[in-house]
Amino acid sequence: MEAMEYTTTYAAAPAQPLNTQNAQNAQAMQPVVSLENVTKVYGHGDTRVRALKDITLPLYKGQFTSIMGPSGSGKSTMLHIIAGLDTPSKGTVHIDGVDITTLKDKQLTELRRERIGFIFQSFNLVPTLNVLDNILLPTQLSNTKVDREWLNRVVEALGLTPRLKHRPSELSGGQQQRVAVARALVSRPAIIVADEPTGNLDSKTSDEVLSILRQAVDEFGQSVIMVTHNPSVATVSDRVIVVSDGTVKADFMGATPDQIVSLL
């Protein structure tokens, strides 16, 4: 498909996601995250850097969105602001209808626990806990009741049922990332943010993890937002956003690796 040039407002609905089921297509026009006039500045004086420059951008429910860009483009800063791990210097960020820029630290911590699932390169599993306890850790930290039916569905779908009593050291890289995905899914968050989730994996395990994230969108109705430097990885997503010099250079639905590379 041809790229859609980015504009700071969306006058019309974006194209339908290419790979989501009809149930998710019905949700696609509802923003789960909205950035409005977001600017992020680091440093002062001669060291002052504008990592993001007045970005307005909606991200939609039930979609798999990839954010790409060269080193220093602002893509990681954007993801951190979306996830509430960093605050904008100017502008507002809404997650699931909540303006997180108005929240105090405790409120923001609670929102991250309840509405955001995190997946990172390093898995961040607790080595002394078994698989089940690692999956349940977010619910234990937030003191929320576990939906056992949902837990069982996630564990079974990710093929982790035989591994629940194993510790991370007894799992392959792909299995560890499956545990990280299950942990992100167990609280049914509004969004799952994935920061280079395949960066440390071989090609086979990388494909496996991407399949799981795709499954999270298609079967569980999740909204996944992923930063990646790999154009081939990005093609698994429904939507690709290319960031350059702190601005959104391109925003399009469906693309080949060659099309993505031409915009980087």
C-alpha contacts under 8 A as a table, 3 or more apart, distances in Angstrom:
res1	aa1	res2	aa2	distance
1	M	253	M	7.20
1	M	254	G	6.09
1	M	255	A	6.02
2	E	252	F	7.57
2	E	255	A	7.56
3	A	250	A	7.16
3	A	251	D	6.81
3	A	252	F	4.86
3	A	253	M	7.15
3	A	255	A	7.69
4	M	250	A	6.84
4	M	251	D	5.79
4	M	252	F	4.94
4	M	253	M	7.70
5	E	249	K	7.63
5	E	250	A	5.39
5	E	251	D	6.09
5	E	252	F	7.39
6	Y	248	V	6.70
6	Y	249	K	6.55
6	Y	250	A	5.18
6	Y	251	D	5.30
7	T	10	Y	6.88
8	T	55	I	7.00
8	T	56	T	5.38
8	T	57	L	6.86
9	T	56	T	6.89
9	T	57	L	7.42
10	Y	13	A	7.10
10	Y	14	P	7.97
13	A	29	M	6.66
14	P	29	M	7.62
15	A	253	M	6.77
16	Q	25	N	6.53
16	Q	28	A	7.35
17	P	20	T	5.90
17	P	25	N	6.77
17	P	28	A	7.65
17	P	63	Q	6.80
17	P	238	D	5.26
17	P	239	R	7.40
17	P	253	M	6.98
18	L	238	D	5.82
18	L	253	M	7.57
18	L	254	G	6.81
19	N	218	D	7.50
19	N	238	D	6.60
20	T	23	A	7.96
20	T	24	Q	6.02
20	T	25	N	6.54
20	T	62	G	7.60
20	T	63	Q	7.35
20	T	217	V	7.04
20	T	218	D	5.18
20	T	238	D	7.99
21	Q	24	Q	5.49
21	Q	25	N	6.37
21	Q	218	D	5.90
21	Q	219	E	7.96
22	N	25	N	4.84
22	N	26	A	6.40
23	A	26	A	5.54
23	A	27	Q	7.15
23	A	221	G	7.91
24	Q	27	Q	5.20
24	Q	28	A	6.26
24	Q	61	K	7.61
24	Q	62	G	5.03
24	Q	63	Q	7.58
24	Q	218	D	7.35
24	Q	221	G	6.06
25	N	28	A	5.01
25	N	62	G	7.19
26	A	29	M	7.40
27	Q	30	Q	5.74
27	Q	60	Y	7.79
27	Q	61	K	5.81
27	Q	62	G	6.25
28	A	31	P	7.65
28	A	60	Y	5.48
28	A	61	K	5.30
28	A	62	G	5.87
28	A	63	Q	6.77
29	M	60	Y	6.07
29	M	61	K	7.20
30	Q	60	Y	5.54
30	Q	61	K	5.79
31	P	34	S	6.38
31	P	58	P	5.68
31	P	59	L	5.28
31	P	60	Y	4.15
31	P	61	K	5.85
31	P	96	D	7.68
32	V	58	P	7.64
32	V	59	L	5.96
32	V	60	Y	5.27
32	V	61	K	5.20
32	V	94	H	7.82
32	V	95	I	5.84
32	V	96	D	4.91
32	V	97	G	7.27
32	V	190	A	6.98
32	V	191	I	7.38
32	V	223	S	7.78
33	V	58	P	5.86
33	V	59	L	5.09
33	V	60	Y	6.85
33	V	82	I	7.28
33	V	93	V	7.18
33	V	94	H	5.49
33	V	95	I	4.66
33	V	96	D	6.30
33	V	97	G	7.80
34	S	56	T	7.45
34	S	57	L	5.83
34	S	58	P	4.39
34	S	59	L	6.22
34	S	93	V	5.69
34	S	94	H	5.08
34	S	95	I	6.79
35	L	38	V	6.10
35	L	55	I	6.69
35	L	56	T	5.04
35	L	57	L	5.00
35	L	58	P	6.24
35	L	82	I	7.86
35	L	91	G	7.53
35	L	92	T	6.06
35	L	93	V	4.74
35	L	94	H	6.67
36	E	54	D	7.72
36	E	55	I	6.32
36	E	56	T	4.28
36	E	57	L	6.54
36	E	91	G	5.62
36	E	92	T	5.29
36	E	93	V	6.41
37	N	53	K	7.93
37	N	54	D	4.38
37	N	55	I	4.84
37	N	56	T	4.97
37	N	90	K	7.09
37	N	91	G	4.76
37	N	92	T	6.90
38	V	52	L	6.95
38	V	53	K	6.68
38	V	54	D	4.74
38	V	55	I	4.83
38	V	56	T	6.51
38	V	88	P	6.14
38	V	89	S	7.46
38	V	90	K	5.53
38	V	91	G	4.25
38	V	92	T	6.29
38	V	93	V	7.67
39	T	50	R	7.28
39	T	51	A	7.47
39	T	52	L	4.85
39	T	53	K	4.68
39	T	54	D	4.79
39	T	55	I	6.63
39	T	88	P	5.83
39	T	89	S	5.63
39	T	90	K	5.07
39	T	91	G	6.41
40	K	50	R	5.81
40	K	51	A	5.45
40	K	52	L	4.89
40	K	53	K	6.82
40	K	87	T	7.75
40	K	88	P	4.94
40	K	89	S	4.78
40	K	90	K	6.74
41	V	48	R	6.82
41	V	49	V	5.56
41	V	50	R	4.40
41	V	51	A	5.86
41	V	52	L	7.16
41	V	88	P	7.83
41	V	89	S	6.02
42	Y	47	T	7.85
42	Y	48	R	5.66
42	Y	49	V	5.16
42	Y	50	R	6.43
42	Y	51	A	7.13
43	G	47	T	5.33
43	G	48	R	4.34
43	G	49	V	6.30
44	H	47	T	5.39
44	H	48	R	4.39
44	H	49	V	7.89
45	G	48	R	5.33
50	R	53	K	6.45
50	R	246	G	6.94
51	A	72	G	7.85
51	A	73	S	7.31
51	A	74	G	5.21
51	A	77	T	6.98
51	A	245	D	7.19
51	A	246	G	5.06
52	L	55	I	6.93
52	L	74	G	5.99
52	L	77	T	7.54
52	L	78	M	7.36
52	L	245	D	7.53
52	L	246	G	3.97
52	L	247	T	6.19
53	K	246	G	5.34
53	K	247	T	5.75
54	D	91	G	7.65
54	D	247	T	7.64
55	I	247	T	6.55
55	I	248	V	7.36
59	L	65	T	7.73
60	Y	63	Q	6.03
60	Y	223	S	7.35
61	K	222	Q	7.26
61	K	223	S	5.31
62	G	217	V	5.99
62	G	218	D	7.85
62	G	221	G	5.27
62	G	222	Q	5.37
62	G	223	S	4.70
62	G	224	V	7.78
63	Q	217	V	6.51
63	Q	222	Q	7.33
63	Q	223	S	5.15
63	Q	224	V	6.42
63	Q	237	S	7.79
63	Q	238	D	6.24
63	Q	239	R	7.50
64	F	214	R	7.27
64	F	217	V	6.59
64	F	223	S	6.00
64	F	224	V	4.72
64	F	225	I	6.08
64	F	226	M	7.75
64	F	237	S	4.82
64	F	238	D	5.23
64	F	239	R	6.48
65	T	223	S	7.97
65	T	224	V	6.11
65	T	225	I	4.82
65	T	226	M	6.19
65	T	237	S	5.59
65	T	238	D	5.99
65	T	239	R	4.76
65	T	240	V	5.85
65	T	241	I	7.44
66	S	225	I	5.88
66	S	226	M	4.75
66	S	227	V	5.71
66	S	228	T	6.86
66	S	234	A	5.72
66	S	237	S	6.13
66	S	238	D	7.95
66	S	239	R	6.24
66	S	240	V	4.82
66	S	241	I	6.14
67	I	75	K	6.29
67	I	225	I	7.42
67	I	226	M	6.04
67	I	227	V	4.75
67	I	228	T	6.47
67	I	240	V	5.98
67	I	241	I	4.82
67	I	242	V	5.93
67	I	243	V	7.12
68	M	75	K	6.32
68	M	227	V	6.05
68	M	228	T	5.71
68	M	229	H	5.84
68	M	234	A	7.92
68	M	240	V	7.27
68	M	241	I	6.14
68	M	242	V	4.79
68	M	243	V	6.01
68	M	264	L	7.78
69	G	73	S	5.65
69	G	74	G	7.64
69	G	75	K	6.21
69	G	229	H	6.70
69	G	242	V	5.43
69	G	243	V	4.89
69	G	244	S	5.91
69	G	264	L	5.89
70	P	73	S	5.43
70	P	229	H	7.28
70	P	243	V	7.83
70	P	244	S	7.03
70	P	264	L	6.69
71	S	74	G	7.90
72	G	75	K	7.68
72	G	245	D	7.40
73	S	243	V	5.89
73	S	244	S	4.63
73	S	245	D	4.78
73	S	246	G	5.63
74	G	77	T	5.13
74	G	78	M	6.13
74	G	243	V	6.56
74	G	244	S	6.94
74	G	245	D	6.63
74	G	246	G	4.95
74	G	247	T	7.73
75	K	78	M	5.08
75	K	79	L	6.34
75	K	227	V	6.93
75	K	243	V	5.95
75	K	246	G	7.76
76	S	79	L	5.03
76	S	80	H	6.13
76	S	195	D	7.80
76	S	227	V	6.90
77	T	80	H	5.11
77	T	81	I	6.19
77	T	86	D	7.61
78	M	81	I	5.19
78	M	82	I	6.12
79	L	82	I	5.00
79	L	83	A	6.12
79	L	193	V	7.45
79	L	195	D	7.79
79	L	225	I	7.92
79	L	226	M	7.91
79	L	227	V	7.14
80	H	83	A	5.06
80	H	84	G	6.14
80	H	85	L	4.91
80	H	86	D	5.41
81	I	84	G	5.07
81	I	85	L	5.83
81	I	86	D	4.76
81	I	87	T	5.69
81	I	88	P	6.68
81	I	93	V	7.82
82	I	85	L	7.69
82	I	93	V	7.06
82	I	95	I	7.79
83	A	86	D	7.65
83	A	112	R	7.30
83	A	116	I	6.94
83	A	193	V	6.87
84	G	87	T	6.72
84	G	100	I	7.15
84	G	108	L	7.11
84	G	112	R	6.99
87	T	101	T	6.91
88	P	91	G	6.45
88	P	92	T	7.46
88	P	101	T	7.75
92	T	99	D	6.67
92	T	100	I	7.58
92	T	101	T	5.87
93	V	99	D	5.62
93	V	100	I	5.89
93	V	101	T	6.13
94	H	97	G	5.55
94	H	98	V	5.00
94	H	99	D	4.29
94	H	100	I	5.90
94	H	101	T	7.90
95	I	98	V	5.19
95	I	99	D	6.61
95	I	100	I	6.86
95	I	190	A	7.68
96	D	115	R	7.98
96	D	190	A	6.32
99	D	102	T	5.99
99	D	103	L	7.41
100	I	103	L	5.26
100	I	108	L	6.77
103	L	106	K	7.96
103	L	107	Q	5.67
103	L	108	L	5.68
104	K	107	Q	5.29
104	K	108	L	6.09
105	D	108	L	5.11
105	D	109	T	6.13
106	K	109	T	5.11
106	K	110	E	6.30
107	Q	110	E	5.14
107	Q	111	L	6.19
108	L	111	L	5.00
108	L	112	R	6.18
109	T	112	R	5.20
109	T	113	R	6.33
110	E	113	R	5.13
110	E	114	E	6.17
110	E	142	S	7.25
111	L	114	E	5.16
111	L	115	R	5.59
111	L	116	I	7.26
112	R	115	R	5.53
112	R	116	I	4.94
112	R	117	G	7.62
113	R	116	I	6.15
113	R	117	G	7.51
113	R	138	P	6.43
113	R	141	L	7.97
113	R	142	S	6.53
114	E	142	S	7.40
114	E	187	S	6.59
114	E	189	P	6.18
115	R	187	S	7.70
115	R	188	R	7.35
115	R	189	P	4.08
115	R	190	A	4.82
115	R	191	I	6.54
116	I	184	A	7.64
116	I	189	P	4.99
116	I	190	A	5.97
116	I	191	I	5.15
116	I	192	I	5.70
116	I	193	V	7.20
117	G	183	R	7.58
117	G	184	A	4.13
117	G	185	L	6.58
117	G	187	S	7.96
117	G	189	P	5.84
117	G	191	I	6.27
117	G	192	I	4.42
117	G	193	V	6.20
118	F	180	A	7.99
118	F	184	A	5.70
118	F	192	I	5.83
118	F	193	V	5.21
118	F	194	A	6.08
119	I	123	F	6.60
119	I	180	A	6.11
119	I	181	V	6.52
119	I	184	A	6.86
119	I	192	I	7.39
119	I	193	V	6.24
119	I	194	A	4.59
119	I	195	D	6.46
119	I	197	P	6.40
120	F	123	F	5.41
120	F	124	N	7.14
120	F	194	A	5.78
120	F	195	D	5.08
120	F	196	E	6.49
120	F	197	P	5.20
121	Q	195	D	6.61
121	Q	196	E	5.72
121	Q	197	P	4.54
121	Q	198	T	6.37
121	Q	199	G	5.95
121	Q	200	N	6.19
122	S	197	P	7.99
122	S	200	N	7.60
123	F	176	Q	6.67
123	F	177	Q	5.87
123	F	180	A	5.79
124	N	180	A	7.61
125	L	134	N	6.39
125	L	168	P	6.92
125	L	176	Q	7.75
125	L	180	A	7.12
126	V	129	L	5.59
126	V	134	N	6.49
126	V	168	P	7.62
127	P	130	N	7.62
127	P	167	R	6.46
127	P	168	P	5.74
127	P	169	S	6.94
128	T	167	R	6.91
129	L	132	L	7.96
129	L	133	D	5.75
129	L	134	N	5.98
129	L	167	R	6.10
129	L	168	P	7.80
130	N	133	D	5.43
130	N	134	N	6.18
130	N	164	L	6.57
130	N	165	K	5.31
130	N	166	H	5.18
130	N	167	R	4.24
130	N	168	P	6.84
131	V	134	N	5.14
131	V	135	I	6.22
131	V	163	R	6.69
131	V	164	L	4.72
131	V	165	K	5.94
131	V	166	H	5.79
131	V	167	R	5.85
131	V	168	P	6.86
131	V	179	V	6.63
132	L	135	I	5.13
132	L	136	L	6.24
132	L	164	L	4.92
132	L	165	K	6.65
133	D	136	L	5.06
133	D	137	L	5.95
134	N	137	L	5.19
134	N	179	V	7.46
134	N	183	R	6.84
135	I	138	P	7.42
135	I	179	V	6.39
135	I	180	A	7.21
135	I	182	A	6.02
135	I	183	R	4.06
135	I	184	A	7.81
135	I	186	V	7.06
136	L	139	T	5.51
136	L	140	Q	6.30
136	L	146	V	7.92
136	L	183	R	6.50
136	L	186	V	7.18
137	L	140	Q	5.05
137	L	141	L	6.16
137	L	183	R	7.45
138	P	141	L	5.13
138	P	142	S	6.21
138	P	183	R	7.21
138	P	187	S	7.43
139	T	142	S	5.15
139	T	143	N	5.69
139	T	144	T	5.14
139	T	145	K	6.92
139	T	146	V	6.78
139	T	186	V	7.92
139	T	187	S	6.67
140	Q	143	N	4.85
140	Q	144	T	6.55
141	L	144	T	7.99
146	V	151	L	7.47
146	V	186	V	7.98
146	V	187	S	7.76
147	D	150	W	5.38
147	D	151	L	6.13
148	R	151	L	4.87
148	R	152	N	6.00
149	E	152	N	5.24
149	E	153	R	6.23
150	W	153	R	5.05
150	W	154	V	6.21
150	W	186	V	7.26
151	L	154	V	5.25
151	L	155	V	6.09
151	L	186	V	5.99
152	N	155	V	5.14
152	N	156	E	5.95
153	R	156	E	5.26
153	R	157	A	6.00
154	V	157	A	5.15
154	V	158	L	6.16
154	V	182	A	6.35
154	V	185	L	7.43
154	V	186	V	7.33
155	V	158	L	5.31
155	V	159	G	6.22
155	V	160	L	5.19
155	V	161	T	5.78
155	V	182	A	6.70
156	E	159	G	5.08
156	E	160	L	6.05
156	E	161	T	5.63
157	A	160	L	7.79
158	L	178	R	6.44
158	L	182	A	7.42
158	L	212	I	7.23
159	G	162	P	7.55
160	L	163	R	5.16
160	L	164	L	6.35
160	L	175	Q	7.82
160	L	178	R	7.68
160	L	179	V	7.56
161	T	164	L	5.78
162	P	165	K	7.88
163	R	166	H	5.29
166	H	170	E	6.20
166	H	171	L	7.48
167	R	170	E	5.55
167	R	171	L	7.14
168	P	171	L	5.33
168	P	176	Q	6.28
169	S	172	S	7.96
171	L	174	G	7.94
171	L	175	Q	5.65
171	L	176	Q	6.01
172	S	175	Q	5.11
172	S	176	Q	6.18
173	G	176	Q	5.11
173	G	177	Q	6.28
173	G	201	L	7.09
173	G	205	T	7.13
174	G	177	Q	5.13
174	G	178	R	6.23
174	G	201	L	7.82
174	G	205	T	5.17
174	G	206	S	7.59
174	G	208	E	6.87
174	G	209	V	6.62
175	Q	178	R	4.91
175	Q	179	V	6.39
176	Q	179	V	5.09
176	Q	180	A	6.40
177	Q	180	A	4.85
177	Q	181	V	6.19
177	Q	209	V	6.80
178	R	181	V	5.02
178	R	182	A	6.13
178	R	209	V	7.01
178	R	212	I	7.42
179	V	182	A	5.00
179	V	183	R	6.07
180	A	183	R	5.06
180	A	184	A	6.25
181	V	184	A	5.03
181	V	185	L	6.21
181	V	212	I	7.74
181	V	213	L	7.62
182	A	185	L	5.01
182	A	186	V	5.98
183	R	186	V	5.44
183	R	187	S	7.81
184	A	187	S	7.02
184	A	188	R	7.78
184	A	189	P	7.44
184	A	192	I	6.72
185	L	188	R	5.26
185	L	189	P	6.62
185	L	192	I	7.82
185	L	216	A	8.00
186	V	189	P	7.92
188	R	222	Q	7.99
189	P	192	I	6.81
189	P	222	Q	7.83
190	A	222	Q	7.27
190	A	223	S	6.88
191	I	222	Q	6.62
191	I	223	S	4.95
191	I	224	V	5.91
191	I	225	I	7.29
192	I	222	Q	7.27
192	I	223	S	6.12
192	I	224	V	4.75
192	I	225	I	6.17
193	V	224	V	5.94
193	V	225	I	4.85
193	V	226	M	5.75
194	A	197	P	5.72
194	A	224	V	7.35
194	A	225	I	6.18
194	A	226	M	4.51
194	A	227	V	6.38
195	D	226	M	5.83
195	D	227	V	5.08
195	D	228	T	7.01
196	E	199	G	5.17
196	E	226	M	6.97
196	E	227	V	5.48
196	E	228	T	4.94
196	E	229	H	7.51
197	P	200	N	7.67
197	P	209	V	7.81
197	P	226	M	7.89
197	P	228	T	7.84
198	T	201	L	5.26
198	T	202	D	7.97
198	T	205	T	7.94
198	T	206	S	5.11
198	T	209	V	7.10
198	T	210	L	7.84
199	G	228	T	7.95
201	L	204	K	7.98
201	L	205	T	5.87
201	L	206	S	5.50
202	D	205	T	5.46
202	D	206	S	5.88
203	S	206	S	4.93
203	S	207	D	6.14
204	K	207	D	5.26
204	K	208	E	6.39
205	T	208	E	4.93
205	T	209	V	6.24
206	S	209	V	5.19
206	S	210	L	6.23
207	D	210	L	5.17
207	D	211	S	6.12
208	E	211	S	5.09
208	E	212	I	6.38
209	V	212	I	5.02
209	V	213	L	6.36
210	L	213	L	5.06
210	L	214	R	6.05
210	L	233	V	7.52
210	L	236	V	7.13
211	S	214	R	5.00
211	S	215	Q	6.04
212	I	215	Q	4.86
212	I	216	A	6.17
213	L	216	A	4.94
213	L	217	V	6.61
213	L	224	V	7.37
214	R	217	V	5.31
214	R	218	D	6.16
214	R	236	V	7.27
214	R	237	S	7.49
215	Q	218	D	5.02
215	Q	219	E	5.43
215	Q	220	F	7.06
216	A	219	E	5.73
216	A	220	F	4.98
216	A	221	G	6.51
216	A	222	Q	5.64
217	V	220	F	5.63
217	V	221	G	4.74
217	V	222	Q	4.55
217	V	223	S	6.15
217	V	224	V	6.95
218	D	221	G	5.81
218	D	222	Q	7.66
228	T	231	P	7.75
228	T	233	V	7.14
228	T	234	A	6.82
230	N	233	V	5.30
230	N	234	A	6.42
231	P	234	A	5.02
231	P	235	T	6.51
231	P	256	T	7.91
231	P	257	P	4.86
231	P	258	D	7.80
231	P	260	I	6.04
231	P	261	V	6.60
232	S	235	T	5.43
232	S	236	V	7.54
232	S	256	T	7.66
232	S	257	P	5.29
233	V	236	V	5.92
233	V	237	S	7.96
234	A	237	S	5.64
234	A	240	V	6.79
234	A	257	P	7.80
235	T	238	D	7.55
235	T	240	V	7.86
235	T	254	G	6.70
235	T	255	A	6.08
235	T	256	T	6.27
235	T	257	P	6.64
237	S	240	V	6.97
237	S	254	G	7.37
238	D	253	M	5.76
238	D	254	G	5.70
239	R	251	D	7.29
239	R	252	F	5.75
239	R	253	M	4.44
239	R	254	G	5.99
240	V	250	A	7.98
240	V	251	D	5.86
240	V	252	F	5.57
240	V	253	M	6.35
240	V	254	G	7.18
240	V	255	A	7.84
241	I	248	V	6.90
241	I	249	K	7.70
241	I	250	A	5.85
241	I	251	D	4.53
241	I	252	F	6.69
242	V	248	V	5.87
242	V	249	K	5.50
242	V	250	A	5.11
242	V	251	D	6.38
242	V	263	L	7.18
242	V	264	L	6.83
243	V	246	G	6.41
243	V	247	T	5.59
243	V	248	V	4.53
243	V	249	K	5.45
243	V	250	A	7.26
244	S	247	T	5.47
244	S	248	V	6.29
244	S	249	K	5.92
244	S	264	L	7.64
248	V	251	D	7.28
249	K	263	L	7.70
250	A	263	L	7.20
252	F	255	A	7.56
255	A	259	Q	5.96
255	A	260	I	6.54
256	T	259	Q	5.21
256	T	260	I	6.42
257	P	260	I	5.10
257	P	261	V	6.11
258	D	261	V	5.09
258	D	262	S	6.22
259	Q	262	S	5.25
259	Q	263	L	6.81
260	I	263	L	5.36
260	I	264	L	6.56
261	V	264	L	5.19
